[in-house]
Amino acid sequence: MRTLINASLRYGSKEIIVGVASVASRKEVTLKTLHETCGTPISLRKWCASCGTEADKTVKGWEQVPGSFLVLDEVDLAAIAPEADKTVVLESFMAIPSLESPYIERNYWLTPGAIDLGYWALHAAMKAEKVVGVGHSVLWGKESPCVVAALGGEGLLLKTLFYDEEIAAWDIAPVISPPAVVTAQRKLLTTTRVENPRLFKRPTRVTELLAAKMASKAKDPTLKTVKKALKTTGPKGKVTR
């Protein structure tokens, strides 16, 4: 696995330096938007619609009412910034909770150093006591509540969570279905159930299309293709490489 950043894991008077790694990553084929004429990837500009110019200097602001902003300066931004970035602070430990999925924002592995007895001692203690650590994390400048769990044959798993007020409440009244309809649905679920969800595979239509187009291009060089541009024109006519 690839470590994204290093962070400080704190609990009580202890501190462990851990790596933060993605639990999973998308393997999708990405398509870029190109300028049709020359094949250069297009870039987005910071454009001010009011002034009709590119904005070279920007500030942060909070929209009080539509179209009206309260501007925050550097002092204001420093005052509301988290105290420390790249930290995971466990404020308490509790019995393993049943976290409902709407609260879970992201999952990350917390990885140990080369020889980190403190990491593995914490992992073993949490497993033996059947507890998780509860606290908050500050990663990439964003503060979130979090839970850290010790998984069986693996390491520590960090779950960043949403705050209560960020969860959309379910406000649709349930409808009681007739027993016959429920029975029919149960039968359908039984006949279409998959025992091992790991068997699910990504559709291959994108990769198959790209492979077919590359094969066709190899056979017929007259087919349209665009070479990557070596030079692009930057702001104010400057040439960049």
TORLORO-16329 format. One line per 4 residues: number of its first residue (from 1); their letters; for each residue x, y, z of N, C-alpha, C. Coordinates in steps of 0.05 Angstrom, whole numbers. Example, Ala and Ser with C-alpha at 12.3 -4.5 7.8 and 13.67 -1.06 7.14 Angstrom:
1> as> 264:-114:156:246:-90:156:264:-66:156  257:-45:142:273:-21:143:258:1:157
***
This chain:
1> mrtl> 17:-24:0:0:0:0:18:25:0  7:47:-10:22:71:-12:14:91:9  33:100:25:28:120:46:23:147:34  1:160:41:-6:186:31:9:208:47
5> inas> 7:207:73:21:225:91:29:211:116  47:223:132:52:213:159:37:230:179  28:218:201:12:233:220:20:224:248  12:240:268:17:233:296:-8:221:308
9> lryg> -6:197:319:-28:184:333:-24:187:363  -42:202:376:-38:208:404:-61:196:421  -54:185:444:-73:175:463:-60:176:490  -74:188:510:-63:191:536:-37:208:534
13> skei> -15:198:546:10:211:544:28:200:522  17:182:506:32:168:485:29:182:458  49:178:441:48:188:414:63:169:396  50:162:374:62:144:354:60:157:327
17> ivgv> 82:156:312:82:166:284:72:144:266  51:149:251:39:128:234:37:139:206  35:121:187:29:129:160:-1:127:155  -11:144:138:-40:144:131:-42:135:102
21> asva> -55:112:98:-56:100:71:-86:94:64  -92:97:39:-119:91:30:-126:61:33  -150:55:42:-158:27:43:-165:17:16  -176:34:-1:-183:26:-28:-180:50:-47
25> srke> -176:44:-72:-174:66:-92:-187:57:-117  -199:77:-130:-213:72:-155:-193:65:-177  -200:46:-194:-183:38:-216:-196:44:-243  -211:65:-243:-226:72:-267:-207:84:-288
29> vtlk> -214:80:-314:-200:93:-335:-210:122:-337  -192:141:-335:-199:169:-335:-196:181:-363  -215:197:-372:-213:210:-398:-210:240:-393  -191:252:-406:-186:281:-403:-200:296:-425
33> tlhe> -207:321:-419:-219:339:-439:-197:353:-453  -196:351:-480:-175:362:-496:-186:384:-515  -168:402:-522:-175:421:-543:-175:406:-570  -197:406:-583:-200:389:-607:-180:396:-629
37> tcgt> -172:422:-630:-155:431:-652:-126:420:-649  -115:421:-624:-87:414:-621:-83:390:-602  -104:382:-588:-101:359:-570:-90:365:-543  -88:390:-535:-77:397:-509:-98:396:-488
41> pisl> -92:384:-465:-112:384:-443:-119:413:-435  -145:418:-432:-153:445:-425:-149:449:-395  -145:474:-387:-142:481:-359:-164:501:-350  -170:501:-325:-191:519:-314:-177:544:-304
45> rkwc> -190:567:-309:-179:593:-300:-196:604:-278  -184:619:-260:-198:634:-239:-209:659:-252  -233:657:-262:-245:679:-278:-266:694:-261  -263:721:-261:-283:737:-247:-304:747:-267
49> ascg> -328:737:-264:-349:745:-283:-357:774:-281  -353:786:-257:-361:814:-253:-341:833:-267  -315:827:-263:-294:845:-275:-288:837:-304  -294:812:-311:-288:803:-338:-258:798:-343
53> tead> -244:792:-321:-215:787:-323:-208:762:-306  -184:752:-310:-174:730:-294:-165:741:-267  -173:727:-246:-167:737:-219:-140:726:-210  -121:744:-208:-94:736:-199:-91:735:-169
57> ktvk> -108:750:-155:-108:750:-126:-136:743:-115  -138:725:-96:-163:716:-85:-163:717:-55  -187:717:-43:-190:716:-14:-213:696:-8  -216:689:17:-237:671:25:-260:688:36
61> gweq> -285:678:31:-308:692:41:-331:673:47  -348:681:65:-372:665:73:-397:679:62  -414:664:48:-438:675:36:-460:677:56  -464:701:67:-485:706:87:-513:701:75
65> vpgs> -518:715:54:-542:712:38:-534:710:9  -550:699:-8:-542:697:-36:-531:723:-48  -506:722:-57:-493:745:-70:-479:764:-51  -481:759:-24:-468:777:-5:-448:760:12
69> flvl> -423:769:12:-402:753:24:-388:769:47  -382:754:68:-366:765:90:-337:756:85  -319:775:80:-291:768:73:-275:763:98  -259:741:98:-242:734:120:-213:739:112
73> devd> -197:752:129:-169:757:123:-152:735:135  -125:738:132:-107:718:142:-109:713:172  -113:735:187:-116:732:216:-141:716:223  -163:721:209:-187:706:214:-183:676:207
77> laai> -170:671:185:-166:643:176:-148:628:196  -128:642:207:-110:629:226:-125:624:252  -144:641:259:-159:637:284:-178:613:283  -188:606:260:-207:584:258:-194:558:248
81> apea> -168:559:242:-154:535:233:-150:516:255  -151:489:250:-145:470:271:-118:475:284  -115:467:310:-90:472:324:-66:458:311  -70:434:302:-48:418:290:-59:401:268
85> dktv> -44:401:246:-51:384:223:-37:357:225  -46:338:210:-34:311:209:-33:299:237  -56:299:250:-58:287:277:-83:270:279  -81:249:295:-104:232:302:-103:230:333
89> vles> -122:242:346:-123:243:376:-145:225:386  -138:205:401:-158:187:414:-164:197:442  -187:208:446:-194:220:472:-205:200:492  -215:177:483:-226:157:500:-228:131:485
93> fmai> -233:109:500:-236:83:489:-263:72:498  -277:57:480:-303:47:486:-307:20:473  -327:6:483:-334:-20:470:-340:-16:441  -333:-35:424:-336:-33:396:-365:-26:389
97> psle> -370:-2:377:-397:7:371:-407:-4:345  -433:-3:341:-444:-11:315:-449:15:300  -429:24:284:-431:49:270:-447:45:244  -468:60:242:-485:58:218:-470:73:195
101> spyi> -472:61:171:-456:71:149:-460:100:142  -483:113:146:-485:142:139:-464:159:154  -455:150:177:-436:166:192:-407:164:182  -401:142:168:-374:137:159:-368:153:134
105> erny> -348:170:135:-340:187:112:-318:173:96  -296:166:109:-274:153:95:-260:133:113  -247:113:100:-231:93:115:-201:96:106  -183:95:126:-155:96:121:-141:75:138
109> wltp> -120:63:127:-102:47:143:-83:65:158  -78:60:183:-56:73:198:-33:52:199  -12:58:186:10:38:184:33:45:203  47:24:213:69:29:232:95:35:218
113> gaid> 115:44:234:142:47:223:154:20:220  180:20:212:194:-5:207:192:-25:231  200:-15:254:198:-31:279:186:-13:300  160:-16:303:145:2:321:130:-15:342
117> lgyw> 143:-21:364:131:-38:385:106:-24:397  107:3:399:85:18:410:59:14:394  62:14:368:39:10:350:27:-17:354  44:-38:354:33:-65:356:23:-71:385
121> alha> 35:-57:405:25:-61:432:-3:-49:435  -7:-25:423:-34:-13:423:-54:-31:408  -46:-41:385:-63:-59:369:-71:-83:385  -52:-96:399:-58:-120:415:-75:-114:439
125> amka> -70:-91:452:-86:-84:475:-115:-78:467  -119:-64:445:-147:-58:436:-162:-83:428  -148:-102:416:-160:-127:409:-168:-143:434  -150:-144:453:-155:-159:478:-178:-148:494
129> ekvv> -180:-121:495:-201:-108:510:-226:-104:494  -225:-110:468:-248:-107:450:-259:-79:450  -241:-60:446:-249:-32:447:-239:-18:421  -250:5:416:-240:23:395:-233:50:408
133> gvgh> -215:64:394:-209:92:403:-227:111:390  -237:131:405:-255:151:395:-242:179:399  -243:196:379:-232:222:382:-236:239:357  -215:253:349:-218:270:325:-191:268:310
137> svlw> -193:274:284:-169:274:267:-169:301:252  -144:309:245:-140:332:228:-122:323:206  -133:319:182:-117:310:159:-123:328:136  -101:336:122:-104:355:100:-120:380:107
141> gkes> -116:389:132:-129:413:141:-158:411:149  -169:386:148:-197:382:154:-200:367:180  -216:377:198:-221:365:224:-246:348:223  -245:324:233:-268:306:233:-268:289:258
145> pcvv> -292:281:268:-292:260:289:-283:234:277  -272:216:293:-261:192:282:-262:169:302  -259:145:291:-257:120:307:-233:105:296  -217:94:314:-194:77:306:-199:49:317
149> aalg> -199:29:299:-204:1:307:-180:-16:300  -176:-37:316:-155:-57:311:-168:-81:298  -160:-86:273:-171:-108:258:-155:-133:263  -168:-156:259:-157:-182:265:-128:-187:258
153> gegl> -123:-196:234:-96:-202:225:-83:-179:211  -94:-156:214:-84:-133:200:-76:-111:220  -78:-86:213:-68:-65:231:-91:-48:241  -85:-22:245:-104:-3:255:-119:10:232
157> llkt> -145:12:235:-162:24:215:-174:50:225  -170:72:211:-182:98:218:-207:102:202  -229:109:216:-254:116:203:-260:145:209  -258:163:190:-267:190:194:-297:191:191
161> lfyd> -310:208:208:-339:208:209:-351:235:203  -376:235:196:-391:260:193:-401:269:221  -405:294:224:-418:305:249:-448:299:247  -461:299:270:-490:294:271:-506:312:252
165> eeia> -499:338:252:-515:357:236:-510:354:207  -490:338:199:-484:333:170:-500:310:159  -513:294:176:-528:271:167:-556:280:160  -565:274:135:-592:280:127:-612:261:141
169> awdi> -631:272:155:-650:255:169:-670:242:149  -676:217:155:-696:203:138:-724:213:146  -738:224:127:-764:237:133:-787:226:116  -783:201:106:-804:188:90:-817:166:107
173> apvi> -843:168:110:-858:148:126:-858:121:112  -853:99:127:-853:73:115:-881:64:107  -882:48:86:-908:37:77:-907:7:83  -928:-3:96:-930:-31:102:-938:-47:78
177> sppa> -921:-65:69:-928:-81:45:-945:-105:52  -963:-114:35:-979:-138:40:-960:-162:43  -967:-182:60:-950:-205:65:-943:-220:39  -962:-222:20:-956:-236:-5:-934:-223:-21
181> vvta> -934:-196:-21:-913:-182:-35:-886:-186:-22  -885:-185:4:-860:-190:19:-850:-218:13  -868:-238:13:-860:-265:7:-848:-268:-20  -860:-255:-40:-849:-256:-67:-822:-243:-69
185> qrkl> -818:-221:-54:-792:-208:-54:-771:-225:-41  -778:-239:-19:-759:-256:-6:-750:-279:-24  -769:-290:-39:-763:-311:-58:-743:-301:-79  -748:-276:-89:-730:-265:-109:-702:-261:-98
189> lttt> -700:-252:-73:-674:-248:-60:-659:-274:-57  -674:-295:-50:-662:-321:-46:-650:-333:-72  -665:-329:-94:-656:-341:-119:-633:-325:-132  -630:-299:-125:-609:-283:-137:-586:-276:-118
193> rven> -585:-289:-95:-565:-283:-75:-537:-292:-84  -517:-276:-79:-489:-283:-85:-475:-288:-59  -462:-311:-56:-449:-318:-31:-423:-303:-26  -409:-298:-48:-383:-284:-45:-382:-259:-61
197> prlf> -386:-235:-48:-387:-210:-63:-361:-203:-77  -338:-216:-69:-313:-210:-81:-312:-219:-110  -332:-235:-118:-333:-244:-146:-341:-221:-165  -351:-200:-154:-360:-178:-172:-335:-166:-185
201> krpt> -337:-161:-211:-315:-150:-226:-325:-125:-241  -305:-107:-246:-311:-83:-260:-319:-88:-289  -339:-74:-299:-345:-77:-328:-321:-70:-345  -318:-84:-367:-294:-80:-383:-300:-65:-409
205> rvte> -323:-53:-411:-330:-41:-437:-311:-18:-444  -302:-2:-424:-284:20:-430:-257:10:-440  -245:-9:-426:-219:-19:-434:-221:-34:-460  -243:-48:-465:-246:-62:-490:-248:-43:-513
209> llaa> -263:-20:-509:-265:0:-530:-238:12:-537  -223:19:-516:-197:32:-520:-178:12:-535  -178:-13:-526:-161:-33:-539:-169:-37:-569  -195:-37:-574:-204:-40:-602:-195:-16:-619
213> kmas> -197:9:-607:-190:32:-623:-160:33:-628  -144:24:-608:-115:24:-612:-107:3:-633  -121:-20:-632:-116:-41:-652:-123:-31:-680  -146:-17:-682:-154:-6:-708:-135:15:-719
217> kakd> -124:31:-700:-105:51:-708:-80:39:-718  -71:16:-706:-47:3:-715:-50:-8:-743  -75:-16:-750:-80:-27:-776:-84:-5:-797  -96:17:-788:-103:38:-807:-92:65:-796
221> ptlk> -68:73:-804:-56:98:-793:-71:123:-801  -91:122:-819:-105:146:-827:-126:154:-807  -132:136:-787:-152:142:-767:-143:166:-750  -162:182:-741:-155:207:-727:-142:201:-700
225> tvkk> -121:214:-694:-108:213:-668:-96:240:-663  -90:245:-637:-79:271:-630:-54:265:-613  -31:276:-620:-8:273:-604:-8:293:-582  5:286:-559:6:304:-536:23:328:-544
229> alkt> 12:352:-538:26:376:-545:51:380:-527  73:388:-538:97:392:-522:98:420:-510  84:439:-523:84:466:-513:55:475:-511  50:491:-490:23:503:-487:26:532:-480
233> tgpk> 7:547:-488:8:576:-483:-4:582:-456  10:594:-437:0:600:-411:-13:628:-410  -18:638:-387:-31:664:-384:-13:686:-397  -26:705:-408:-13:729:-420:6:721:-443
237> gkvt> 0:698:-457:16:691:-480:42:678:-474  49:672:-448:74:659:-441:74:630:-450  96:621:-460:98:593:-469:109:577:-447  95:555:-440:104:537:-418:109:510:-429
241> r> 125:494:-415:131:467:-424:121:447:-403
***
